[in-house]
Every structure is written in structure tokens, then in C-alpha cells.
């Protein structure tokens, strides 16, 4: 079953006032609508898979994870990890999250709101503010907004993945990122280790396709690439494995929103 969101494309949706999805009533075909206000221009339709009931034979991870502020995960689940500063979060993040749930057949997506980006010289807005904005923008039962890196004390993605894999031993994680990140991925600390320990799902972004496809990381792992039509197989693929997915693009970026003065640090 699928759910459909009609999102009014904002100038800076992180500053908008989020409505909550309307649920279908029995016998009535009522769409789920997620409206972002007040910076509206056009409307885009995003479709994701509906909540999948949990099987009773899938035990939960230890409750200590919840006490530590980490999200709960069940054995065998396929969980996408979308990391970044989210400074601010916007409709583009929402778009690739819903596409990831659908294209990679994920059970969950976790947003990893980082304390800071080691590759950027400027400090982002306070993490509490970015977390609150992310929760306002991304309201979905299968998406968790987390500050995992702050809680685990990790600074780099490879460290974060090591920590998660140690805590959730039977969970299938998939690292999610835009094509612009693939273009510069060889600058990330231990970037080859990231490819070697988890599958990687990559989404096309405006003006980044060519640079991503010709990047050092793409060349290094060319033989490990899955075709886009096989995207649903990525979570169970043995690393290194990656998939480049072309999706309808939303031309928004956090840097552009900040440049227009619509998000002040």
C-alpha cells in the first residue's frame, strides 16, 4: 500500500508551519496531505510506502538503546541512514527520504543530524534548533529524527557506522546521500571503508550527475554498482555495493536558503 503527500514547494520549508497527514477513513479515499507554509510556490507530489506492521517474531533491540536516546530497530530491518547538518532541513531532504523508502524497499529511514560537518569551516545552527526544524519538516511514521552522532560521540561517518553496527548487529543499514556528496566522497575520512562496510544509495541532484559519475569513488567501485532497476536489492547486497538512482529532482539546497537570508544561524 502506498501513501501520497502533496507538498507545496517552499522557499524555505524549514521555517514553515507543518500540517499533519490526514489518515484515510474506512470506505473513503482521502489522500494524505502534508502542507508546508507559508513560503509556497508550486506543488510536488511525493509517494511513499505505507507503514508495514511489525512481525511478532522479530524481537526488539535491547531497551537500553531507548534509554540512551537511540532509536529502536528490529532484527532484519532495512534502515536507511541520511546524514548531514540539515542547516536547515528542507523539502529536498523529505523528497529523497520518501524515494529511498520506496526505491530501496526500506523499513525505516533515520536522519542523522550531525553536531557539525568536518569538511565545512563554519559552525551550523544549534543542533536543538535543527532537530526541531527537522521534526517539523519530516513528519512520517517510518522516519526517525536523531542526534546519534552527538550521543555516541562520533565525528566522522565511518566512526558512526562502526558504532551503529556494533549496537544493531542484525540490522541492514544503507547509507543514503545525494550525487553531490559522491562527487566529493574521496575527501571523506576513511571513505573506502564506508563503501566496504555498508551498501550506499545515491540520488541524482541538479548539476551533480556528471561529476558524481566521473568521481574517484565511482571509478574505484565501478564494478560494485547495481543498476537502477535493481535498487530494491541494495539493502541485502554484500558491500561494496552502491546504486545511483534517478528521481524527480527538487532544486533546493540548505546553502541557497541561508544565502537568501531565510535561515539565520
Phi and psi restraints in degrees (value plus and minus 20) as a CYANA .aco file:
   2 UNK   PHI    -135.4   -95.4
   2 UNK   PSI     137.7   177.7
   3 UNK   PHI    -142.3  -102.3
   3 UNK   PSI     126.1   166.1
   4 UNK   PHI    -142.3  -102.3
   4 UNK   PSI     113.0   153.0
   5 UNK   PHI    -133.6   -93.6
   5 UNK   PSI     111.9   151.9
   6 UNK   PHI    -120.4   -80.4
   6 UNK   PSI      91.1   131.1
   7 UNK   PHI    -127.5   -87.5
   7 UNK   PSI     102.8   142.8
   8 UNK   PHI     -92.0   -52.0
   8 UNK   PSI      98.5   138.5
   9 UNK   PHI     -87.5   -47.5
   9 UNK   PSI      99.8   139.8
  10 UNK   PHI    -118.9   -78.9
  10 UNK   PSI     143.6   183.6
  11 UNK   PHI     -93.6   -53.6
  11 UNK   PSI     -64.0   -24.0
  12 UNK   PHI    -167.0  -127.0
  12 UNK   PSI      64.4   104.4
  13 UNK   PHI     -85.8   -45.8
  13 UNK   PSI     -39.9     0.1
  14 UNK   PHI     -84.2   -44.2
  14 UNK   PSI     -41.1    -1.1
  15 UNK   PHI    -115.0   -75.0
  15 UNK   PSI     -21.9    18.1
  16 UNK   PHI    -101.6   -61.6
  16 UNK   PSI     157.7   197.7
  17 UNK   PHI    -128.5   -88.5
  17 UNK   PSI      93.7   133.7
  18 UNK   PHI    -107.0   -67.0
  18 UNK   PSI     112.5   152.5
  19 UNK   PHI    -107.7   -67.7
  19 UNK   PSI     142.5   182.5
  20 UNK   PHI    -119.7   -79.7
  20 UNK   PSI     126.5   166.5
  21 UNK   PHI     -81.6   -41.6
  21 UNK   PSI     117.6   157.6
  22 UNK   PHI    -102.4   -62.4
  22 UNK   PSI     114.7   154.7
  23 UNK   PHI    -109.0   -69.0
  23 UNK   PSI     131.2   171.2
  24 UNK   PHI     -90.5   -50.5
  24 UNK   PSI     117.9   157.9
  25 UNK   PHI    -115.4   -75.4
  25 UNK   PSI     129.1   169.1
  26 UNK   PHI     -75.6   -35.6
  26 UNK   PSI     109.6   149.6
  27 UNK   PHI      62.1   102.1
  27 UNK   PSI     -19.0    21.0
  28 UNK   PHI    -145.3  -105.3
  28 UNK   PSI     115.9   155.9
  29 UNK   PHI    -117.0   -77.0
  29 UNK   PSI      63.5   103.5
  30 UNK   PHI    -128.8   -88.8
  30 UNK   PSI     101.0   141.0
  31 UNK   PHI     -89.9   -49.9
  31 UNK   PSI     132.0   172.0
  32 UNK   PHI    -104.6   -64.6
  32 UNK   PSI     102.4   142.4
  33 UNK   PHI    -138.9   -98.9
  33 UNK   PSI     108.8   148.8
  34 UNK   PHI    -137.2   -97.2
  34 UNK   PSI      88.6   128.6
  35 UNK   PHI    -124.6   -84.6
  35 UNK   PSI     114.1   154.1
  36 UNK   PHI    -132.7   -92.7
  36 UNK   PSI     102.6   142.6
  37 UNK   PHI    -149.6  -109.6
  37 UNK   PSI     142.0   182.0
  38 UNK   PHI    -123.0   -83.0
  38 UNK   PSI     -15.8    24.2
  39 UNK   PHI    -109.5   -69.5
  39 UNK   PSI      53.7    93.7
  40 UNK   PHI    -124.6   -84.6
  40 UNK   PSI     120.3   160.3
  41 UNK   PHI    -147.4  -107.4
  41 UNK   PSI     -82.2   -42.2
  42 UNK   PHI    -152.9  -112.9
  42 UNK   PSI     157.7   197.7
  43 UNK   PHI    -138.7   -98.7
  43 UNK   PSI     113.3   153.3
  44 UNK   PHI    -138.8   -98.8
  44 UNK   PSI     127.2   167.2
  45 UNK   PHI    -126.2   -86.2
  45 UNK   PSI     106.2   146.2
  46 UNK   PHI    -139.1   -99.1
  46 UNK   PSI     114.1   154.1
  47 UNK   PHI    -142.1  -102.1
  47 UNK   PSI     112.7   152.7
  48 UNK   PHI    -153.9  -113.9
  48 UNK   PSI     146.6   186.6
  49 UNK   PHI     -96.4   -56.4
  49 UNK   PSI     127.5   167.5
  50 UNK   PHI     -94.0   -54.0
  50 UNK   PSI     146.8   186.8
  51 UNK   PHI     -78.1   -38.1
  51 UNK   PSI     110.6   150.6
  52 UNK   PHI    -114.6   -74.6
  52 UNK   PSI     104.3   144.3
  53 UNK   PHI     -80.4   -40.4
  53 UNK   PSI     121.7   161.7
  54 UNK   PHI     -97.6   -57.6
  54 UNK   PSI     119.3   159.3
  55 UNK   PHI     -97.9   -57.9
  55 UNK   PSI     118.3   158.3
  56 UNK   PHI     -85.7   -45.7
  56 UNK   PSI     -39.8     0.2
  57 UNK   PHI    -108.2   -68.2
  57 UNK   PSI     -12.3    27.7
  58 UNK   PHI    -124.8   -84.8
  58 UNK   PSI      77.9   117.9
  59 UNK   PHI     -87.4   -47.4
  59 UNK   PSI     130.2   170.2
  60 UNK   PHI     -95.8   -55.8
  60 UNK   PSI     139.2   179.2
  61 UNK   PHI     -89.4   -49.4
  61 UNK   PSI     143.9   183.9
  62 UNK   PHI     -74.1   -34.1
  62 UNK   PSI     122.6   162.6
  63 UNK   PHI     -85.1   -45.1
  63 UNK   PSI     -34.3     5.7
  64 UNK   PHI     -79.1   -39.1
  64 UNK   PSI     -48.2    -8.2
  65 UNK   PHI     -81.5   -41.5
  65 UNK   PSI     -59.9   -19.9
  66 UNK   PHI     -89.5   -49.5
  66 UNK   PSI     -57.9   -17.9
  67 UNK   PHI     -86.2   -46.2
  67 UNK   PSI     -49.2    -9.2
  68 UNK   PHI    -103.5   -63.5
  68 UNK   PSI     -18.9    21.1
  69 UNK   PHI      63.2   103.2
  69 UNK   PSI      -8.2    31.8
  70 UNK   PHI    -114.8   -74.8
  70 UNK   PSI     128.4   168.4
  71 UNK   PHI     -89.1   -49.1
  71 UNK   PSI     136.4   176.4
  72 UNK   PHI    -103.2   -63.2
  72 UNK   PSI     123.8   163.8
  73 UNK   PHI    -161.6  -121.6
  73 UNK   PSI     128.8   168.8
  74 UNK   PHI    -125.8   -85.8
  74 UNK   PSI     131.8   171.8
  75 UNK   PHI     -76.0   -36.0
  75 UNK   PSI     111.0   151.0
  76 UNK   PHI      66.8   106.8
  76 UNK   PSI     -26.3    13.7
  77 UNK   PHI     -87.3   -47.3
  77 UNK   PSI     131.6   171.6
  78 UNK   PHI    -125.6   -85.6
  78 UNK   PSI      90.5   130.5
  79 UNK   PHI    -141.2  -101.2
  79 UNK   PSI     103.9   143.9
  80 UNK   PHI    -106.6   -66.6
  80 UNK   PSI     121.4   161.4
  81 UNK   PHI    -135.1   -95.1
  81 UNK   PSI      95.7   135.7
  82 UNK   PHI    -131.4   -91.4
  82 UNK   PSI      83.7   123.7
  83 UNK   PHI    -120.0   -80.0
  83 UNK   PSI     137.6   177.6
  84 UNK   PHI     140.5   180.5
  84 UNK   PSI     155.6   195.6
  85 UNK   PHI     -96.3   -56.3
  85 UNK   PSI     -50.6   -10.6
  86 UNK   PHI      30.4    70.4
  86 UNK   PSI      37.2    77.2
  87 UNK   PHI    -144.1  -104.1
  87 UNK   PSI      48.0    88.0
  88 UNK   PHI    -120.3   -80.3
  88 UNK   PSI     149.0   189.0
  89 UNK   PHI     -92.0   -52.0
  89 UNK   PSI     132.5   172.5
  90 UNK   PHI    -172.9  -132.9
  90 UNK   PSI    -198.0  -158.0
  91 UNK   PHI     -83.4   -43.4
  91 UNK   PSI     -45.3    -5.3
  92 UNK   PHI     -84.2   -44.2
  92 UNK   PSI     -59.4   -19.4
  93 UNK   PHI     -84.7   -44.7
  93 UNK   PSI     -62.2   -22.2
  94 UNK   PHI     -80.4   -40.4
  94 UNK   PSI     -64.6   -24.6
  95 UNK   PHI     -79.0   -39.0
  95 UNK   PSI     -71.1   -31.1
  96 UNK   PHI     -92.0   -52.0
  96 UNK   PSI     -45.9    -5.9
  97 UNK   PHI     -85.2   -45.2
  97 UNK   PSI     -67.9   -27.9
  98 UNK   PHI     -86.9   -46.9
  98 UNK   PSI     -57.1   -17.1
  99 UNK   PHI     -85.5   -45.5
  99 UNK   PSI     -57.7   -17.7
 100 UNK   PHI     -84.4   -44.4
 100 UNK   PSI     -63.4   -23.4
 101 UNK   PHI     -76.7   -36.7
 101 UNK   PSI     -61.0   -21.0
 102 UNK   PHI    -100.0   -60.0
 102 UNK   PSI     -71.6   -31.6
 103 UNK   PHI     -92.4   -52.4
 103 UNK   PSI     -57.6   -17.6
 104 UNK   PHI    -116.7   -76.7
 104 UNK   PSI     -17.6    22.4
 105 UNK   PHI      34.0    74.0
 105 UNK   PSI      30.5    70.5
 106 UNK   PHI    -104.5   -64.5
 106 UNK   PSI     130.7   170.7
 107 UNK   PHI    -102.5   -62.5
 107 UNK   PSI     -55.2   -15.2
 108 UNK   PHI    -167.0  -127.0
 108 UNK   PSI     140.2   180.2
 109 UNK   PHI    -149.6  -109.6
 109 UNK   PSI     112.1   152.1
 110 UNK   PHI    -127.9   -87.9
 110 UNK   PSI     107.9   147.9
 111 UNK   PHI    -105.9   -65.9
 111 UNK   PSI     103.1   143.1
 112 UNK   PHI    -120.1   -80.1
 112 UNK   PSI      72.4   112.4
 113 UNK   PHI     -97.9   -57.9
 113 UNK   PSI      92.8   132.8
 114 UNK   PHI    -104.8   -64.8
 114 UNK   PSI     130.0   170.0
 115 UNK   PHI     -81.6   -41.6
 115 UNK   PSI     -52.4   -12.4
 116 UNK   PHI    -192.3  -152.3
 116 UNK   PSI     144.6   184.6
 117 UNK   PHI    -126.1   -86.1
 117 UNK   PSI      97.1   137.1
 118 UNK   PHI     -81.4   -41.4
 118 UNK   PSI     -41.2    -1.2
 119 UNK   PHI    -109.7   -69.7
 119 UNK   PSI     -23.1    16.9
 120 UNK   PHI    -135.7   -95.7
 120 UNK   PSI     113.9   153.9
 121 UNK   PHI     -94.0   -54.0
 121 UNK   PSI     -49.0    -9.0
 122 UNK   PHI    -109.9   -69.9
 122 UNK   PSI     123.9   163.9
 123 UNK   PHI     -98.5   -58.5
 123 UNK   PSI     121.9   161.9
 124 UNK   PHI     -97.4   -57.4
 124 UNK   PSI     158.3   198.3
 125 UNK   PHI     -82.9   -42.9
 125 UNK   PSI     144.7   184.7
 126 UNK   PHI     -74.5   -34.5
 126 UNK   PSI     118.8   158.8
 127 UNK   PHI     -83.2   -43.2
 127 UNK   PSI     -52.2   -12.2
 128 UNK   PHI     -82.5   -42.5
 128 UNK   PSI     -58.9   -18.9
 129 UNK   PHI     -88.9   -48.9
 129 UNK   PSI     -61.2   -21.2
 130 UNK   PHI     -88.6   -48.6
 130 UNK   PSI     -56.3   -16.3
 131 UNK   PHI     -84.0   -44.0
 131 UNK   PSI     -63.4   -23.4
 132 UNK   PHI     -84.0   -44.0
 132 UNK   PSI     -61.7   -21.7
 133 UNK   PHI     -85.5   -45.5
 133 UNK   PSI     -58.8   -18.8
 134 UNK   PHI     -84.5   -44.5
 134 UNK   PSI     -61.4   -21.4
 135 UNK   PHI     -85.3   -45.3
 135 UNK   PSI     -52.8   -12.8
 136 UNK   PHI     -90.3   -50.3
 136 UNK   PSI     -58.2   -18.2
 137 UNK   PHI     -98.9   -58.9
 137 UNK   PSI     -61.3   -21.3
 138 UNK   PHI    -131.9   -91.9
 138 UNK   PSI      71.3   111.3
 139 UNK   PHI    -131.9   -91.9
 139 UNK   PSI      75.1   115.1
 140 UNK   PHI    -167.6  -127.6
 140 UNK   PSI     117.8   157.8
 141 UNK   PHI     -85.8   -45.8
 141 UNK   PSI     -36.5     3.5
 142 UNK   PHI    -129.9   -89.9
 142 UNK   PSI      -2.5    37.5
 143 UNK   PHI    -145.3  -105.3
 143 UNK   PSI     109.4   149.4
 144 UNK   PHI    -131.5   -91.5
 144 UNK   PSI     113.3   153.3
 145 UNK   PHI    -117.5   -77.5
 145 UNK   PSI      99.0   139.0
 146 UNK   PHI    -151.4  -111.4
 146 UNK   PSI     139.0   179.0
 147 UNK   PHI    -137.9   -97.9
 147 UNK   PSI      27.3    67.3
 148 UNK   PHI     -74.2   -34.2
 148 UNK   PSI     -63.5   -23.5
 149 UNK   PHI     -83.3   -43.3
 149 UNK   PSI     -58.9   -18.9
 150 UNK   PHI     -85.5   -45.5
 150 UNK   PSI     -60.8   -20.8
 151 UNK   PHI     -91.3   -51.3
 151 UNK   PSI     -55.0   -15.0
 152 UNK   PHI    -107.0   -67.0
 152 UNK   PSI     -32.5     7.5
 153 UNK   PHI      54.7    94.7
 153 UNK   PSI       7.4    47.4
 154 UNK   PHI    -118.8   -78.8
 154 UNK   PSI     132.0   172.0
 155 UNK   PHI    -135.8   -95.8
 155 UNK   PSI     -52.2   -12.2
 156 UNK   PHI    -133.2   -93.2
 156 UNK   PSI     132.9   172.9
 157 UNK   PHI     -77.9   -37.9
 157 UNK   PSI     -63.1   -23.1
 158 UNK   PHI     -79.4   -39.4
 158 UNK   PSI     -60.4   -20.4
 159 UNK   PHI     -84.6   -44.6
 159 UNK   PSI     -62.4   -22.4
 160 UNK   PHI     -82.0   -42.0
 160 UNK   PSI     -64.1   -24.1
 161 UNK   PHI     -84.2   -44.2
 161 UNK   PSI     -59.9   -19.9
 162 UNK   PHI     -80.7   -40.7
 162 UNK   PSI     -62.9   -22.9
 163 UNK   PHI     -85.0   -45.0
 163 UNK   PSI     -61.3   -21.3
 164 UNK   PHI     -88.0   -48.0
 164 UNK   PSI     -62.2   -22.2
 165 UNK   PHI     -86.7   -46.7
 165 UNK   PSI     -49.5    -9.5
 166 UNK   PHI     -92.6   -52.6
 166 UNK   PSI     -54.9   -14.9
 167 UNK   PHI    -104.7   -64.7
 167 UNK   PSI     -50.6   -10.6
 168 UNK   PHI    -143.0  -103.0
 168 UNK   PSI      57.4    97.4
 169 UNK   PHI     -89.8   -49.8
 169 UNK   PSI     -45.5    -5.5
 170 UNK   PHI    -129.4   -89.4
 170 UNK   PSI      -1.1    38.9
 171 UNK   PHI    -121.0   -81.0
 171 UNK   PSI     119.9   159.9
 172 UNK   PHI    -115.6   -75.6
 172 UNK   PSI      84.3   124.3
 173 UNK   PHI    -110.8   -70.8
 173 UNK   PSI     126.1   166.1
 174 UNK   PHI    -148.8  -108.8
 174 UNK   PSI     104.8   144.8
 175 UNK   PHI    -101.9   -61.9
 175 UNK   PSI     108.9   148.9
 176 UNK   PHI    -131.9   -91.9
 176 UNK   PSI     119.0   159.0
 177 UNK   PHI    -182.2  -142.2
 177 UNK   PSI     143.5   183.5
 178 UNK   PHI    -103.2   -63.2
 178 UNK   PSI     143.5   183.5
 179 UNK   PHI     -82.4   -42.4
 179 UNK   PSI     -47.6    -7.6
 180 UNK   PHI     -83.8   -43.8
 180 UNK   PSI     -53.7   -13.7
 181 UNK   PHI     -91.1   -51.1
 181 UNK   PSI     -55.6   -15.6
 182 UNK   PHI     -83.1   -43.1
 182 UNK   PSI     -56.4   -16.4
 183 UNK   PHI     -81.1   -41.1
 183 UNK   PSI     -51.4   -11.4
 184 UNK   PHI    -132.8   -92.8
 184 UNK   PSI      -4.7    35.3
 185 UNK   PHI     -83.3   -43.3
 185 UNK   PSI     -49.6    -9.6
 186 UNK   PHI     -87.2   -47.2
 186 UNK   PSI     -28.9    11.1
 187 UNK   PHI    -110.8   -70.8
 187 UNK   PSI     -29.6    10.4
 188 UNK   PHI     -93.4   -53.4
 188 UNK   PSI     127.1   167.1
 189 UNK   PHI     -86.5   -46.5
 189 UNK   PSI     112.3   152.3
 190 UNK   PHI      33.4    73.4
 190 UNK   PSI      22.6    62.6
 191 UNK   PHI     -83.5   -43.5
 191 UNK   PSI     -54.4   -14.4
 192 UNK   PHI     -88.5   -48.5
 192 UNK   PSI     -54.2   -14.2
 193 UNK   PHI     -84.3   -44.3
 193 UNK   PSI     -58.5   -18.5
 194 UNK   PHI     -77.3   -37.3
 194 UNK   PSI     -68.5   -28.5
 195 UNK   PHI     -82.2   -42.2
 195 UNK   PSI     -52.7   -12.7
 196 UNK   PHI    -101.3   -61.3
 196 UNK   PSI     -33.8     6.2
 197 UNK   PHI    -133.8   -93.8
 197 UNK   PSI     -40.5    -0.5
 198 UNK   PHI    -160.3  -120.3
 198 UNK   PSI     128.5   168.5
 199 UNK   PHI     -83.9   -43.9
 199 UNK   PSI     132.2   172.2
 200 UNK   PHI    -145.7  -105.7
 200 UNK   PSI     105.4   145.4
 201 UNK   PHI    -125.6   -85.6
 201 UNK   PSI     108.2   148.2
 202 UNK   PHI    -143.1  -103.1
 202 UNK   PSI     113.3   153.3
 203 UNK   PHI    -130.9   -90.9
 203 UNK   PSI     115.6   155.6
 204 UNK   PHI     -81.3   -41.3
 204 UNK   PSI     123.7   163.7
 205 UNK   PHI    -151.1  -111.1
 205 UNK   PSI     131.5   171.5
 206 UNK   PHI     -73.1   -33.1
 206 UNK   PSI     112.8   152.8
 207 UNK   PHI      50.6    90.6
 207 UNK   PSI     -15.0    25.0
 208 UNK   PHI    -133.3   -93.3
 208 UNK   PSI     -23.3    16.7
 209 UNK   PHI     -83.7   -43.7
 209 UNK   PSI     -69.8   -29.8
 210 UNK   PHI     -84.9   -44.9
 210 UNK   PSI     -66.6   -26.6
 211 UNK   PHI     -81.2   -41.2
 211 UNK   PSI     -55.9   -15.9
 212 UNK   PHI     -90.3   -50.3
 212 UNK   PSI     -65.3   -25.3
 213 UNK   PHI     -89.0   -49.0
 213 UNK   PSI     -43.0    -3.0
 214 UNK   PHI    -125.8   -85.8
 214 UNK   PSI      -7.0    33.0
 215 UNK   PHI     -94.3   -54.3
 215 UNK   PSI     139.4   179.4
 216 UNK   PHI     -77.0   -37.0
 216 UNK   PSI     -57.4   -17.4
 217 UNK   PHI     -86.7   -46.7
 217 UNK   PSI     -62.9   -22.9
 218 UNK   PHI     -83.2   -43.2
 218 UNK   PSI     -60.2   -20.2
 219 UNK   PHI     -87.3   -47.3
 219 UNK   PSI     -61.2   -21.2
 220 UNK   PHI     -83.5   -43.5
 220 UNK   PSI     -58.1   -18.1
 221 UNK   PHI    -133.5   -93.5
 221 UNK   PSI      10.5    50.5
 222 UNK   PHI     -76.2   -36.2
 222 UNK   PSI     -62.6   -22.6
 223 UNK   PHI     -92.1   -52.1
 223 UNK   PSI     -32.6     7.4
 224 UNK   PHI    -115.4   -75.4
 224 UNK   PSI     -16.3    23.7
 225 UNK   PHI     -99.6   -59.6
 225 UNK   PSI     113.1   153.1
 226 UNK   PHI    -112.2   -72.2
 226 UNK   PSI     125.9   165.9
 227 UNK   PHI     -86.9   -46.9
 227 UNK   PSI     131.3   171.3
 228 UNK   PHI     -77.1   -37.1
 228 UNK   PSI     -54.8   -14.8
 229 UNK   PHI     -87.8   -47.8
 229 UNK   PSI     -34.1     5.9
 230 UNK   PHI    -123.4   -83.4
 230 UNK   PSI      -1.1    38.9
 231 UNK   PHI     -76.8   -36.8
 231 UNK   PSI     -55.0   -15.0
 232 UNK   PHI     -86.4   -46.4
 232 UNK   PSI     -35.9     4.1
 233 UNK   PHI    -107.8   -67.8
 233 UNK   PSI     -28.5    11.5
 234 UNK   PHI     -79.0   -39.0
 234 UNK   PSI     -65.2   -25.2
 235 UNK   PHI     -79.5   -39.5
 235 UNK   PSI     -51.4   -11.4
 236 UNK   PHI    -116.8   -76.8
 236 UNK   PSI     -16.5    23.5
 237 UNK   PHI     -92.2   -52.2
 237 UNK   PSI     126.3   166.3
 238 UNK   PHI    -102.5   -62.5
 238 UNK   PSI     105.8   145.8
 239 UNK   PHI     -83.3   -43.3
 239 UNK   PSI     130.1   170.1
 240 UNK   PHI     -96.9   -56.9
 240 UNK   PSI     116.2   156.2
 241 UNK   PHI    -174.6  -134.6
 241 UNK   PSI     116.5   156.5
 242 UNK   PHI    -168.2  -128.2
 242 UNK   PSI     137.5   177.5
 243 UNK   PHI    -161.3  -121.3
 243 UNK   PSI     109.1   149.1
 244 UNK   PHI    -119.3   -79.3
 244 UNK   PSI      98.3   138.3
 245 UNK   PHI    -132.8   -92.8
 245 UNK   PSI     106.5   146.5
 246 UNK   PHI    -109.9   -69.9
 246 UNK   PSI     104.3   144.3
 247 UNK   PHI    -153.3  -113.3
 247 UNK   PSI     140.3   180.3
 248 UNK   PHI     -74.9   -34.9
 248 UNK   PSI     106.9   146.9
 249 UNK   PHI    -115.9   -75.9
 249 UNK   PSI     123.8   163.8
 250 UNK   PHI    -131.0   -91.0
 250 UNK   PSI      93.8   133.8
 251 UNK   PHI    -104.8   -64.8
 251 UNK   PSI      53.5    93.5
 252 UNK   PHI    -151.6  -111.6
 252 UNK   PSI     126.5   166.5
 253 UNK   PHI    -165.6  -125.6
 253 UNK   PSI     131.1   171.1
 254 UNK   PHI     -82.7   -42.7
 254 UNK   PSI     -59.2   -19.2
 255 UNK   PHI     -83.7   -43.7
 255 UNK   PSI     -59.2   -19.2
 256 UNK   PHI     -85.7   -45.7
 256 UNK   PSI     -60.0   -20.0
 257 UNK   PHI     -83.2   -43.2
 257 UNK   PSI     -62.9   -22.9
 258 UNK   PHI     -85.7   -45.7
 258 UNK   PSI     -58.9   -18.9
 259 UNK   PHI     -83.4   -43.4
 259 UNK   PSI     -51.0   -11.0
 260 UNK   PHI    -102.0   -62.0
 260 UNK   PSI     -20.5    19.5
 261 UNK   PHI      57.8    97.8
 261 UNK   PSI      -1.7    38.3
 262 UNK   PHI    -114.6   -74.6
 262 UNK   PSI     -21.3    18.7
 263 UNK   PHI    -167.8  -127.8
 263 UNK   PSI      92.7   132.7
 264 UNK   PHI    -125.4   -85.4
 264 UNK   PSI     115.2   155.2
